[in-house]
Amino acid sequence: GAVVSQHPSRVICKSGTSVKIECRSLDFQATTMFWYRQFPKKSLMLMATSNEGSKATYEQGVEKDKFLINHASLTLSTLTVTSAHPEDSSFYICSARTAGNTIYFGEGSWLTVV
Amino acid sequence: QKEVEQNSGPLSVPEGAIASLNCTYSDRGSQSFFWYRQYSGKSPELIMFIYSNGDKEDGRFTAQLNKASQYVSLLIRDSQPSDSATYLCAVNLHRGSTLGRLYFGRGTQLTVWP
């Protein structure tokens, strides 16, 4: 079974609203998680590194005020897309790193902004 | 984003043939290299990782790394129709960076026909 769970797997929201995506490590504690975005027929693009108890580190070109990341516990990181617009519609995937430096990916979350 | 380039494909091979997937990367600081397989609408699955120059074999899969040429490849022997998927090359800056912070290529779509 999945060791990293994302929720929701699919979400539709109205333009201008905010939506939160959760990433949970089920069997291990993850001090570091990562968020990616993937547009159709494109590759995964790293958005940010989420560190438990501290601020996320964003990749160049990713708006930190639009994509809010919170990593409040060792098993949960959340990505909130604020004031979502249709161009934010994408597949959002998280990954989590174990203490043994193994990376597990979540199942992904499809966001559609209408 | 660090540049990771893959031959765009699509690559089509007959069942039983060897499929060769190639990847180049721009950052000489890259320390670890990964091949993932991704089915449409799903999250990536790790096939292999390689850290050192040379070949690494795992079953039907062989990863080859040449850091001097900044080149990494994946060979799939005895290709099966079930191998049909998009193959993603990913690199990680290990030194001074966070393990798991992966930069992906656009992927090569492989089709293995019976």
Boltz contact constraints between the chains, C-beta under 6 A:
constraints:
  - contact:
      token1: [A, 34]
      token2: [B, 100]
      max_distance: 6.0
  - contact:
      token1: [A, 43]
      token2: [B, 104]
      max_distance: 6.0
  - contact:
      token1: [A, 43]
      token2: [B, 105]
      max_distance: 6.0
  - contact:
      token1: [A, 43]
      token2: [B, 106]
      max_distance: 6.0
  - contact:
      token1: [A, 43]
      token2: [B, 107]
      max_distance: 6.0
  - contact:
      token1: [A, 44]
      token2: [B, 104]
      max_distance: 6.0
  - contact:
      token1: [A, 49]
      token2: [B, 98]
      max_distance: 6.0
  - contact:
      token1: [A, 49]
      token2: [B, 101]
      max_distance: 6.0
  - contact:
      token1: [A, 93]
      token2: [B, 43]
      max_distance: 6.0
  - contact:
      token1: [A, 97]
      token2: [B, 100]
      max_distance: 6.0
  - contact:
      token1: [A, 101]
      token2: [B, 99]
      max_distance: 6.0
  - contact:
      token1: [A, 103]
      token2: [B, 100]
      max_distance: 6.0
  - contact:
      token1: [A, 105]
      token2: [B, 43]
      max_distance: 6.0
  - contact:
      token1: [A, 105]
      token2: [B, 44]
      max_distance: 6.0
  - contact:
      token1: [A, 107]
      token2: [B, 43]
      max_distance: 6.0
  - contact:
      token1: [A, 108]
      token2: [B, 43]
      max_distance: 6.0
